[in-house]
Amino acid sequence: MVETIPEITLYDGLTVPAIGFGTYKLNGNEGANAIANAINIGYRLIDTAYNYENEGAVGQAIKRSSVRREDLLVTSKLPGRYQAYDKAITAIQESLYRASLSYFDLYLIHWPNPKQDMYVEAWQALIDAKKWGLIRSIGVCNFLPEHLERLKTETGVKPSINQIELHPFFNQAEQRKWHAIHHIQTQSWSPLARANEILNNETIVNIARQHNKTVSQIILRWHYQLGSIAIPKSSSYERQLENISIFDFSLTETEMNAISKLTKPNGRIKNLDPAIYEEF
């Protein structure tokens, strides 16, 4: 078990761990067991979504774990098809019922869906759900600066967090800079890029040898030192422990820069551009 994970305080006062656990494709009994193992190892931030169809597995994992609900932070996300206000409220309630929870610590709009143009209405639903005690902190995923600006302008409330695709092949330098200026926390989805290519990258392999760490540990430490909250996923006990054991070493500025320079203009994994992509 990992004893100490650094914490980050969001602008609204919620304190969250500096690394979390992703649950995409961890479903059913096997998924619940994998998530429970992660909690018992030391993960305290658990990331799910309506569209992952595993909020029930997350709830079951919490019951199976040795950790109290109040010591965990659970995130879920609103799908694009439910961005209308009334549908959003109902979806939040349904997600809580599925997870057997009375509140989410974080709840995010999964994608802006700009063609649909209902994300401001969805955001108002999240604002109200927070007022009612269903959510502790509200945020978004995959929002570009123009989407974030519009939320603040039209509702007076900005997201506490923006979960974006972020990995060494797509380092999101400008988006991260914008977040920092506006005090919005960056969170990284697919932090290890979902690809064998990055695990065999010569630059990162060499850095890993220098520190006697794995490539995954080097990449996740890079996220941490960037100030972003990574949410790696694994069903393997050994890999779960490996991924969270990144707080006993540091990367030099030279090493950080070498990893950041691996970014590519077309580095998105599946070319999911928030300016045009529509998720339902």
C-alpha positions as CSV (number, residue, x, y, z in Angstrom):
1,M,0.0,0.0,0.0
2,V,1.2,3.5,-0.9
3,E,1.2,5.6,2.3
4,T,1.4,9.2,1.0
5,I,0.0,10.8,-2.1
6,P,0.4,14.5,-2.5
7,E,-2.8,16.5,-2.6
8,I,-3.9,19.5,-4.8
9,T,-6.5,22.0,-3.7
10,L,-9.0,23.1,-6.4
11,Y,-10.0,26.8,-6.6
12,D,-13.4,25.9,-4.9
13,G,-11.6,24.4,-1.9
14,L,-11.9,20.7,-2.7
15,T,-8.7,18.8,-2.0
16,V,-7.9,15.9,-4.4
17,P,-5.0,13.4,-4.7
18,A,-2.3,14.2,-7.3
19,I,-3.0,10.9,-9.1
20,G,-6.2,9.0,-9.6
21,F,-7.4,5.7,-11.0
22,G,-9.2,5.4,-14.4
23,T,-11.9,2.8,-14.8
24,Y,-12.7,2.8,-18.5
25,K,-13.6,-0.8,-19.6
26,L,-13.4,-2.1,-16.0
27,N,-16.9,-3.6,-15.9
28,G,-18.9,-6.3,-14.1
29,N,-17.5,-8.4,-11.3
30,E,-13.9,-8.4,-12.6
31,G,-14.0,-4.7,-13.0
32,A,-15.4,-4.2,-9.4
33,N,-12.6,-6.4,-8.1
34,A,-9.9,-4.5,-10.0
35,I,-11.2,-1.2,-8.7
36,A,-11.5,-2.5,-5.2
37,N,-7.9,-3.7,-5.4
38,A,-6.8,-0.2,-6.6
39,I,-8.6,1.4,-3.6
40,N,-6.9,-1.0,-1.2
41,I,-3.5,-0.3,-2.7
42,G,-3.9,3.4,-2.0
43,Y,-5.8,5.1,-4.8
44,R,-8.4,7.6,-3.5
45,L,-9.6,9.4,-6.6
46,I,-11.7,7.1,-8.8
47,D,-12.8,8.2,-12.2
48,T,-15.8,6.8,-14.0
49,A,-18.5,8.1,-16.4
50,Y,-22.1,7.5,-17.4
51,N,-20.9,6.2,-20.8
52,Y,-18.4,3.8,-19.3
53,E,-21.4,1.8,-18.1
54,N,-19.6,0.9,-14.9
55,E,-20.8,3.3,-12.3
56,G,-22.4,0.2,-10.6
57,A,-19.0,-1.6,-10.6
58,V,-17.4,1.4,-9.0
59,G,-20.1,1.5,-6.3
60,Q,-19.7,-2.2,-5.7
61,A,-15.9,-1.8,-5.5
62,I,-16.3,0.8,-2.8
63,K,-18.4,-1.7,-0.8
64,R,-15.8,-4.4,-1.3
65,S,-12.8,-2.2,-0.4
66,S,-11.4,-1.6,3.1
67,V,-11.8,2.2,2.7
68,R,-14.6,4.4,3.9
69,R,-16.7,6.2,1.3
70,E,-15.9,9.6,2.9
71,D,-12.1,8.9,2.4
72,L,-12.6,8.5,-1.4
73,L,-13.2,11.0,-4.2
74,V,-15.5,9.7,-6.9
75,T,-15.8,11.4,-10.3
76,S,-18.4,10.7,-13.0
77,K,-19.4,12.5,-16.2
78,L,-22.5,13.6,-18.1
79,P,-22.8,12.2,-21.7
80,G,-23.6,14.5,-24.6
81,R,-27.1,13.1,-25.2
82,Y,-28.3,14.4,-21.8
83,Q,-27.0,18.0,-21.9
84,A,-30.6,19.4,-21.8
85,Y,-31.2,20.8,-18.3
86,D,-33.9,18.4,-17.2
87,K,-32.1,15.4,-18.7
88,A,-28.9,16.3,-17.1
89,I,-30.5,16.5,-13.6
90,T,-32.0,13.1,-14.2
91,A,-28.8,11.6,-15.5
92,I,-26.9,12.8,-12.4
93,Q,-29.5,11.2,-10.1
94,E,-29.4,7.9,-12.1
95,S,-25.6,7.8,-11.9
96,L,-25.8,8.2,-8.1
97,Y,-28.4,5.4,-7.9
98,R,-26.3,3.1,-10.0
99,A,-23.2,3.7,-7.9
100,S,-25.2,3.5,-4.6
101,L,-23.9,6.9,-3.6
102,S,-25.5,10.0,-2.2
103,Y,-23.1,12.4,-3.8
104,F,-20.2,12.6,-6.3
105,D,-17.1,14.5,-5.3
106,L,-16.5,15.6,-8.9
107,Y,-18.9,15.6,-11.8
108,L,-17.9,16.7,-15.2
109,I,-19.4,17.4,-18.6
110,H,-17.8,14.7,-20.8
111,W,-17.5,16.7,-24.0
112,P,-18.6,20.2,-25.1
113,N,-20.4,19.0,-28.2
114,P,-20.2,22.4,-29.8
115,K,-22.5,21.6,-32.8
116,Q,-25.2,20.6,-30.3
117,D,-24.5,23.9,-28.4
118,M,-26.1,22.9,-25.1
119,Y,-23.1,22.7,-22.8
120,V,-24.1,26.0,-21.1
121,E,-27.5,24.5,-20.2
122,A,-25.8,21.4,-19.0
123,W,-23.4,23.5,-16.9
124,Q,-26.4,25.2,-15.2
125,A,-27.7,21.8,-14.3
126,L,-24.3,20.9,-12.6
127,I,-24.3,24.3,-10.8
128,D,-27.8,23.5,-9.4
129,A,-26.9,19.9,-8.5
130,K,-24.0,21.2,-6.5
131,K,-26.3,23.6,-4.6
132,W,-28.5,20.6,-3.8
133,G,-25.6,18.6,-2.4
134,L,-25.5,16.0,-5.1
135,I,-22.0,17.1,-6.2
136,R,-19.1,18.6,-4.2
137,S,-17.2,20.1,-7.2
138,I,-18.1,20.6,-10.8
139,G,-15.9,20.6,-13.9
140,V,-15.6,19.6,-17.5
141,C,-13.6,17.4,-19.9
142,N,-12.2,18.3,-23.3
143,F,-13.3,21.9,-23.2
144,L,-11.2,24.4,-25.2
145,P,-10.5,28.0,-23.8
146,E,-13.5,29.5,-25.8
147,H,-15.8,26.9,-24.2
148,L,-14.5,27.6,-20.7
149,E,-14.7,31.4,-21.2
150,R,-18.4,31.1,-22.3
151,L,-19.3,29.1,-19.2
152,K,-17.8,31.7,-16.9
153,T,-19.3,34.6,-18.9
154,E,-22.9,33.2,-19.1
155,T,-23.2,31.6,-15.6
156,G,-20.6,33.3,-13.5
157,V,-19.1,29.9,-12.5
158,K,-16.0,28.4,-13.9
159,P,-15.0,24.7,-13.8
160,S,-12.7,23.6,-11.0
161,I,-11.1,21.0,-13.3
162,N,-10.7,20.3,-17.1
163,Q,-9.9,16.7,-17.9
164,I,-8.1,16.6,-21.3
165,E,-6.1,14.2,-23.5
166,L,-2.6,14.7,-22.3
167,H,0.5,12.5,-22.8
168,P,4.1,13.0,-24.0
169,F,3.0,12.8,-27.7
170,F,0.4,15.5,-27.0
171,N,1.6,17.7,-24.2
172,Q,-1.1,20.4,-24.4
173,A,1.3,23.2,-23.4
174,E,-0.9,26.1,-24.4
175,Q,-4.1,24.6,-22.9
176,R,-2.2,23.9,-19.6
177,K,-0.9,27.5,-19.6
178,W,-4.4,28.8,-20.1
179,H,-5.7,26.6,-17.2
180,A,-2.9,27.9,-14.9
181,I,-3.7,31.5,-15.6
182,H,-7.4,31.0,-14.9
183,H,-6.9,28.7,-11.8
184,I,-8.5,25.6,-13.5
185,Q,-6.8,22.3,-12.6
186,T,-5.6,20.2,-15.5
187,Q,-6.3,16.4,-15.4
188,S,-4.9,14.0,-17.9
189,W,-6.9,11.2,-19.6
190,S,-4.9,8.5,-21.5
191,P,-1.8,9.7,-19.6
192,L,0.2,6.7,-21.0
193,A,-1.2,7.3,-24.6
194,R,-2.8,3.8,-24.9
195,A,0.0,2.8,-27.2
196,N,3.0,0.5,-27.1
197,E,4.9,3.1,-29.2
198,I,5.4,5.3,-26.1
199,L,6.5,2.4,-23.9
200,N,9.3,1.7,-26.3
201,N,10.3,5.3,-26.9
202,E,14.1,5.6,-26.7
203,T,14.1,9.0,-24.9
204,I,11.8,7.8,-22.1
205,V,13.4,4.3,-21.9
206,N,16.8,6.0,-21.3
207,I,15.4,8.2,-18.6
208,A,13.8,5.2,-16.9
209,R,17.2,3.4,-16.8
210,Q,18.8,6.4,-15.2
211,H,16.2,6.3,-12.4
212,N,15.8,2.5,-12.2
213,K,12.1,3.0,-12.8
214,T,9.6,1.8,-15.4
215,V,8.7,3.8,-18.5
216,S,5.1,4.2,-17.1
217,Q,6.5,5.5,-13.8
218,I,8.6,8.1,-15.7
219,I,5.6,9.3,-17.7
220,L,3.3,9.5,-14.7
221,R,6.0,11.4,-12.8
222,W,6.2,13.8,-15.8
223,H,2.4,14.4,-15.5
224,Y,2.8,15.1,-11.7
225,Q,5.7,17.6,-12.2
226,L,3.6,19.3,-14.9
227,G,1.0,19.9,-12.3
228,S,-1.6,17.6,-14.0
229,I,-3.6,14.9,-12.3
230,A,-3.1,11.7,-14.2
231,I,-5.7,8.9,-14.1
232,P,-4.0,5.7,-15.3
233,K,-6.0,2.5,-15.6
234,S,-4.9,-1.1,-15.0
235,S,-6.6,-4.3,-14.0
236,S,-3.3,-5.7,-12.8
237,Y,-2.4,-5.4,-9.1
238,E,1.3,-5.1,-9.9
239,R,0.7,-2.4,-12.5
240,Q,-1.7,-0.5,-10.2
241,L,1.0,-0.5,-7.6
242,E,3.7,0.5,-10.1
243,N,1.6,3.4,-11.4
244,I,1.0,4.9,-8.0
245,S,4.6,4.5,-6.8
246,I,6.0,7.7,-8.3
247,F,6.6,10.0,-5.4
248,D,10.1,8.8,-4.3
249,F,12.1,10.4,-7.1
250,S,12.1,13.5,-9.3
251,L,12.8,14.2,-12.9
252,T,15.3,17.0,-13.7
253,E,14.3,20.0,-15.8
254,T,16.3,18.6,-18.7
255,E,14.5,15.3,-18.5
256,M,11.1,17.0,-18.3
257,N,11.9,19.1,-21.3
258,A,13.1,16.0,-23.3
259,I,9.8,14.2,-22.6
260,S,7.8,17.3,-23.5
261,K,9.6,17.7,-26.8
262,L,8.1,14.3,-27.9
263,T,4.8,16.1,-28.6
264,K,3.4,16.0,-32.1
265,P,1.0,18.4,-33.9
266,N,-1.2,15.4,-34.7
267,G,-0.5,13.6,-31.4
268,R,-4.1,13.0,-30.5
269,I,-4.7,9.2,-30.2
270,K,-7.9,9.0,-32.1
271,N,-8.1,12.6,-33.6
272,L,-10.8,13.5,-31.1
273,D,-10.8,17.3,-31.6
274,P,-13.1,19.0,-29.1
275,A,-13.8,21.8,-31.6
276,I,-15.8,19.3,-33.8
277,Y,-16.2,16.0,-32.0
278,E,-19.7,15.1,-30.8
279,E,-20.1,12.5,-28.0
280,F,-23.5,11.0,-27.3
